[in-house]
Amino acid sequence: MAGTGHGKAGTVTGDPVSATTTDADRNPGPPLDRAFFAREVTLVAPDLLGRIVVADGPQGPVGVRLTEVEAYAGSDDPASHAYRGRTSRTAVMFGPPGHLYTYFVYGMHWCANVVTGPDGHASAVLLRAGEVVSGLELARLRRPTARRDDHLARGPAGFAAVLGWARDDNGLDLCAPPRDATRGARFHEGRPPASADVSAGPRVGVGRAADVPWRFWISGAPSVSAFRSGTRASRRTNGVPLTGEVAPDQGPRAGKPGGPSWQDGPRDRPAP
């Protein structure tokens, strides 16, 4: 079986899914509208936790419940791709909100963000990690090196990979019915965690504004990426981290989760 099918509205049916989520967690619920994403980025980012994104493709749909994100505030944020203004690479970040922004790193990986805020003001949320809740067999095919099912969408590159997102998905409207039945994606209401179960800390992999606590994750979720130091990466790229990491989290309920963020990634990589 290549993926899963959809049953009645608001449910996902098909092959087995990760045992780390409950039946309630796996229910996507109604889709989120554009007004959800039109808010300030640091409000949208933690509110995306527990939401489910379902991406359709020629091989079938895959659904992922978000467990880790990072906020980037455009011209107000030295760590953002859009800090220095609009370019061909960052044009999508300037809106409208509710569109997908993908970019290439390492010469091999794609990462995905959802655009937020008012039209004309660049900001986006990096989708760092999640748990596969539908289309598990297809997700396994797309991430054959993952050791466990709850690691399939662990890290920004893994998250984009299991959903099949790459260059051609840059600019995809996440708030409108897909024009092509084999290419589209929607965010759904899902089941957000209780506020006491949300952790916050500095973003990982940024060389600027490294102490800003705009990374949010579901406490204890096994899909949240593990912390790794980025000192060596910063030296290799003359102060511009390639994947680099920051010091261990110091924000509220800070813990060990981490991993490469790549919003502050190399400026010499090909634009998506």
Buried (B, 14 or more C-beta within 10 A) or exposed (E): EEBBEBEEEEEBEBBEBBEBBEEEBBBBBEBBEBEBBBBBBBEBBBBBBBBBBBBBBEBBBBBBBBBBBBBBBBBBBBBBBBBEEBEEBBBBBBBBBBBBBBBBBBEEBBBBBBBBBEEEBBBBBBBBBBBBBBBBBBBBEBBEEBEEBBBBBBBBBBBBBBBBBBEEBBEBBBBBEBEEEEBBBBBBBBBBBEEEBBBBBBBBBBBBBBEBBBBBBBBEBBBBBEBBEBEEBBEBBEEBBBBBBBBEBEBEEBBEBBBBBBBBBBEEBEBB
